Each structure stands twice: as C-alpha cells, then as structure tokens.
C-alpha cells in the first residue's frame, strides 16, 4: 500500500525560515512529457535532473522515473502512462504536455481531445494514489504573439482549470518563460531552437517546479546557488564549459549589446581570431 503523505508535510530548515514541503525523503517521482522532458533528464542542466539534484541539496533523496519521449502528445502519453510511470509505483508525477499538440498542426491534438486525454491521465494517476503536478506548456518560439503561442493559450488555460478541479499542484512555466524574455534582445534566450530548452530554459523550468513543490525563498536561493555553481554545466558555442553563474554574467554583457549569448560569444571569438591573425 502506498505510503500516505504526513498531514503536516515535511519541514526542512533553510537559514532561519521553515517551509512546508509536499514531498518527503525516499519518495519516487515520475517526469512525464515530450522531448523537452527527455532533454530535461540529462545532467547537469536538464530541468528534471535538476529537480532531483535540488532536493538532494536540501537533504531529500528522491528516486526519478524519467518518462519523456520526443514528439509525444496527450493521446500518446495516456497510452504509455501505465507502462512508463504507474507501473513504477511512483508517489508523484509531473505532467508536461501541450507543445506538440499545437506545434504539430494537423498532426497535433485538438483542444477538446486534449482536454479529454489530459483529464484521463490525471484521473488514472489519482486513482492509483499518485500526486500530480501539472506544468503549463512552454512557448513555441520565443514570441508570445505568434500564431502557435496564441493557439497554445487555451490549452494552458484548460490546464489551470484542470489543476483547480483535480486539486493538483501547478507550475506555470509558460508565464515564467514569458516574464523572463528580454524583448530588446535578438535571438533565443531560453531555447536552442524556439522550443527545446537550453541551460537557461532548463533552469527556468526547474525553478518553477521547485517553487510549486513549496520551497521557501531561502530554500530556492540555496538550490539556485548550487545549480549556478555546478562546474562545467554550460557548453558555450566556442567549446568551453563553464558554470551557469559565469554564463549569466556573459548574458548580461550580451544583452547590453542587444544580442543573445551565442551570437555575442561567436562575435567575440571571431574578433579574437582576427586579432591573432594580424
């Protein structure tokens, strides 16, 4: 029989502030999703990997069940839910679905069908005693006004309704992503291609999930500093590996020039090579 959560929750000390968390040591968490979640399982920057790593930093050891598959949509996730997650006897599951349902156009999933499939996924989890955290679908192209993001909006609106109806936790990653985009900067800031997350995007997603799990500001600061100082976490297009803290320092310089980090670093490297050749 699945262990029940203590009614008082699990309390962890971070600085001088106690915060009630919804997970406890020794539990198992499934990460259901598409290619974004598949990429999120890769350490040391993937969002799902970072969630596990972040809780470990706070003294909570969780067992991950990574269940992200490229190209998957709501109907496909429902079809493999039992095999990929529920059969693993998880205590929690994060559910990230919606990007491909819209992005794939005619091959996607219509809103009414999406509602049916997502509701069934949550119902099946809860019937097994699994607690669900719903993640709103991240942006399709880093422009909130484009056609795909306008089509995605009602899918995310439904996810808020579903979370409320089913009493699920929700991490509004779409809102976090929109809020974090600097509109004065040309080029992608959170993704490699407009959809799949880079180190910044995975940091944004991991932070949103951790906050939704109930971390205090002080606990978030502890976890974020740990993530930022992980050695060799970020690959620059120049071939160097640096911490994300150093990457963010480069980003500040790049954004001051109105450019993405990749473009700015490429220009700096090209300029350095030209100087060497003089």
Secondary structure, 3 states (H helix, E strand, C coil): CCCCCCCCCEEEEECCEEEEECCCCCCEEEEEECHHHHHHCCCCCCHHHHHHHHHHHCCCCCEEEEEECCCCCHHHHHHHHHHHCHHHCCCEEEEECCHHHHHCHHHCCCHHHHHHHHHHHHHHHHHCCCEEEEECCCCCCCCCCCHHHHHHHHHHHHHHHHHHHHCCEEECHHHHHHHHCCCCCECCCCECCCCCECHHHHHHHHHHHHHHCCCCHHHHHHHHHHHHCCCCCEECCCCCEECHHHHHHHHHHHHHCCECHHHHHHHHHHHHHHHHHC
